[in-house]
Amino acid sequence: MALPEPREDLGLREGYHSPQVDVAVRLNTNESPLPPPPAWLDALRAEIGGIAFHRYPDRHATALREALAGLHGVRPSQIFCANGSNEVLQSLCLAYGGPGRSVAVFEPTYALHSHIAHLTGTAVAEGRRRPDFSLDLDVVSDVLSGAHPAITFVCSPNNPTGMAEDASAVRSVLAAAPGLVVVDEAYGQFADWSALSLVGDGVPLVVTRTFSKTWSMAAARLGYLVGPDPVVAALERVALPYHLDAVKQIAGRLAVEFVGEMDERVGLIVRERRRILAALGSLPVTAWPSQANFVLFRPELRKGREVWQALVDRSVLVRDASSWPGLSGCLRVTVGSPADNDAFLSALAEVLS
Ligand code: PMP
């Protein structure tokens, strides 16, 4: 007897997964360097005791969606929650993609957009960004008119390049897109402008957000989108019953009460991001401006992979993007705590000296 072969098209793009190396300074997966506020954890502990664990959780995540609706000034019926924003993206592909349909992506961008599309049997139409990684609206319009994608993904700020789109760019994509426009704002709070301001009834736009970065809750696996009610209703049809566990629903609802602390953290990260960019300016690297909690850079005198290894040897882990399409030689560093960033900058200076 032999085990059956799984689908051949399941492999994730070579080099995407970040190795989990045991180091002192981890700046590879764009998490928050700080844990959530202690008062949030106290409140969570207090509420966990009241969960009826023998019962399924609230299937509609009513309280969580009400809290998020309050945060964004929309109706709860405009919010869809899932296990990380990756699951939100997967639900979008399940509901709007599938065989005979396509999505559009503009590379280099977040690898999971095309990966999830492939997993759901959705074709991927790809356009390239300009050499400075900005979105080329002529390319966007060519790709959209050629492929008629059911979903057009815009990642803003874009992972891994850091650049954010402005209102006029998103409006142009919306005007050209034949289907749904998904603005992935996993890093939205670090940017100057959000596409949330364009979401409205009858507008084919959704904005996805996550608790994994700004909210310091990557372990909770919680993400959501804001969009028109009918899109949320379609996503609820593809979500598994009771897919959001009770603890997660409480964790997310309570987090929203700590939005002030979250904003303070964003302020710290943005200041540290500026400091890192300024310091990179005096090293032999090319660094790209960022509106996210990470910075993309390319060492000019040594190979990216070698620099990555030399940093690991100094107990600093960054993301090796050097084999990703369009990013030859590039590394991406997450903005960490001031001490983490000092450790990164001095290790990098030593490696490049
Ligand atoms: N979108 C982007 C652009 C990301 O970088 C990430 C995290 N790597 C995600 C979505 C997914 O985040 P999560 O599933 O943790 O919410």
Residues whose N, C-alpha, C, O or C-beta is under 5 A from the ligand:
A	BS01	PMP	N83 G84 S85 N86 Y110 C155 N159 D184 A186 T210 S212 L222 G223
